[in-house]
Amino acid sequence: MFARTTRTFGRHFHDQFGVGVVLSGAQRSASGRGPVEAVRGDVITVNPGEVHDGAPIGGQVRTWAMLYIDPERIGEIAIDLSEGRSADLELAHPVRTDPAAASLFRKTFRCLVRGQEQEAMTETIILLVNRLAVHGAGSLQGNSSSIGLRLAKQAIDDDPAAPHSLASLSSIADVGQFHLIRGFAAQTGMTPHAYAVQRRLQLARLLLRRGLPLAHASAEAGFADQSHMTRLFTRSYGMTPGAYARARS
């Protein structure tokens, strides 16, 4: 949901978990932890059944973006974060000033709006929920986990164009999805999805150097379509795939 309004909302509740960011203005609201105020950049959350309202401060327009996530999905994430111990999870703060969490939210929201990069969205939702939950997961440790992470990385290296879902990579590494993301980033400096994207871009460059047309190169490298490859290619290398191909010809 995206909203820009001066409207005052009466007390109500949702059946879902809500996570959002105030993009402009400010608002005052009731929450399960008493009255709170949120200003631009703040992360706002609500748990299922938590009664809340909302009013603009000073009568000024405020803008916010919000994601509503079914409890079943949050339960799956909670099981992953707790390594199977519990499906219970509570979002700890109705308002939180946390630039890192706000950045994760914006990335998740963009992925959802674009309807692309499902694995990137899954990664950011897991990381976001862990950051906002009452109880986060512990750090990844153990030699067996390190071996599993190397196997997951090898799977991407061996076939960059394959889908490589978090679920499949977690199965290869024999760790939960959250621990896969954290451990993979610790070893490579990137999340599994980001690493796979870079490997696909490297493959695309190789294919373009061999003279493949842009559409064929994007398909062979595992991108959703040519525009998807172009956007990521330009963001990484500062030039379009077409310009790269012409420069190499």
N, C-alpha and C positions, 0 to 999 in steps of 0.2 A: 504494500500500500504506500502511496505517496500522497501527502496532503499539504495544502497551503491554505490557511484559514485563520480567522479571528474567532471562530465558533467556540463556545463553551460546551463541553460534553458533560452530561450528568453521570452519576455513579452507575457503573455497569461492570461486567466481567466477560472474559472470553474463555472458551474451552481449550484454547491453544496457548503455547508459550509465545510471547511476543518479544522481539528484539529490534531495536531501531536506533536511529541517530537524529538528533535535532540539527537541521541544516541551517536554520536562521531563526532569529527571534528567541523567545523564551516562554516557558509555561510553568504553571504551578498545578500540582495534582495531588490527590490522595493516593496512598499506596498501602500495601500490607505492612509497611514499617512506618506509617505515619505520613504527614504532609512532606512533599519534596518539591524542589525547583530544578528545572533543567534549562540550560542555555545552549547556545550554538556549540556544536562539537561534542556535546555530552551523549553518552550511550544511555538509552532508556530500555527497561525490561519489565515484563509482567509475567507472572506465573498463571497457569490455568486456575480459574475460579477466584483470582485475586481481585477484589473490588477496587476500582480506581475511577478517576474522573480526569478532567483536564480543562484548564482555562488559560488564556493568554495573559502574560504579565504586562500590565499597562495598556491592555486593549490592543496591542500591536499584533500584526500578522506574524505567525510562526509557521515554519515549514519543517516537516519531518518525513523520513522514510522508515518503513516498518516491515518486518517479515514476521508472519505467523506460522509457527511450526507445530505440527501435530504431536501430541504427547507420545505417540508410538515411536516416532522418529527420534525424539529426544531420549526415550527409553533405550533405543538401540545404541545411541551415542553414549549414554550413561553406562551401559554394560561394557562397552568398549573401553571407556575411560577407567572403569574400576576393575578391568580384567575379569569380567564375569561375576563380580561379587554382588552388584546391585543395579537395578533398572531405575532407581529413584534418583532424582536430581532436582535441585531448586536453583533458580537464578537469584544470586545473592543480593544484588543492589538495584533498586528501582531506578536510580540515577547514578551514573559513574562517569567521572572524567578520566578517560583512558584512550589516548590517541591510537595506541596499537589496536585495541578492540574496535574502535571506530573505523580504522583502516580495513580491518578484516571484514567488518560489516559491509562497507562500501564495495569491496571486491566481490563479496557474495552477492550483493544486490545487483551489481553490474552483470555478473554471470547469469543470474536468473532472468533479468530483463532481456538480455541478448539471446537467451535460449541456447547458449553454447557452453562448451567447456564444463560438462557435468562433473568431471573429476575434480577440477579446480574448485567448483562450488562445494562439493562434498568435503574437500580438505579444509576450506575456510570455515565451513559451518562447524566441523569438529573442533578446530582450533578456537573458534569464537566461543562456542559453548563451554569448552574447558576453561577459558579465561574468565567467563562470567559466572560459572557455577560455584556453589558453596564449597564443594570439595573437588579439587583438581586431581589429576593422576600423577603418580610419581615419575621419576626420571627413568629412562631406559638404561638398563645395565645388563651385564652378563656377556660372556664370550659367545654363547650360543646365539644370542640376539644379533651380535655383530656379524656372525657367519650368515645368518638368515638375511640380514640387510644387504650383504654383499651379493647373495644369490638374487635378491630382488633387483638390485642395480644391474646385475649381469643379464637378467631377463630383458630389461629395457635396452641395454647395449646390443644384445643379440638380435632384437627385432623392434627397432624404434617405432615402426609404423603400426604395430599392433595396438589395440585399445588400452591395455594395461590399467585395468580398474584398480582402485584401492583394495577392493575385496580380493582380487586375484593376487596382487602383490603381497598383501598381508598373509595370504595362504602360503605363498612361496617362502616368505620370511619367518612364518610361524609366530607372528606377533599380532596384536590388535592394530586397528587402523591408526589410532592416535599415536601409539608407540612407533609405528612405521613412519609416520610423518615426522615426528620429533627425531627419531634416530637417523632417518635418511637425511634430514636437513643438517644434523650434526656432522654426518660423515661427508656430505657432498656440498653443503652450503645452499641446497635447494630442496624443496619438497619433491616427492615423487612425480607429481604432475609437471612441475616446472622443469625438472630434469628431463622428463620424456619429451617435452616441447623443444628443449634445446637440441636433443638428439634428432628429433624430426627435422628441425631447421638445418642441422648439419647435413642430414641426408638430402634435404631439398637442394641445398647448395651443390652437393655432388651431382645430383641429377640435372640441375640447370647447367653445370659446367659440361655435362655430357651432351647438352643440346636438346633435352626434353622440353616440350611446350609447357607453359606455366600450369595449365589445367592438369596435364598428366603428372607433372612433378608434384603438385599438391596432393593428388590422389595417391600416388606411389609412396609419398612420405607420411601418409596417414592423417592429413588434415581434413576437416569437414568439407571444405570447399576452397576455391582459389582465393576468395576474399579473406577467409580465415587465415590462410597462410600469409597473404600479403600484409595483413595487419600485424601479425606476430613477427614476421620477417623485418618489416620496417622498424618496429619498436626495438628489435634487438640489434640491427645492423645499420640503421640510419639511412637505408635506401630500399626501394621496392625490389621484389624479385626480378621484375622486368629490367630494371636498371642494372642489377647485378648480372643478369644473363647477357645483356648487351656489352657490358664492360669486359666480360670474360670471353666474348666471341672474337 
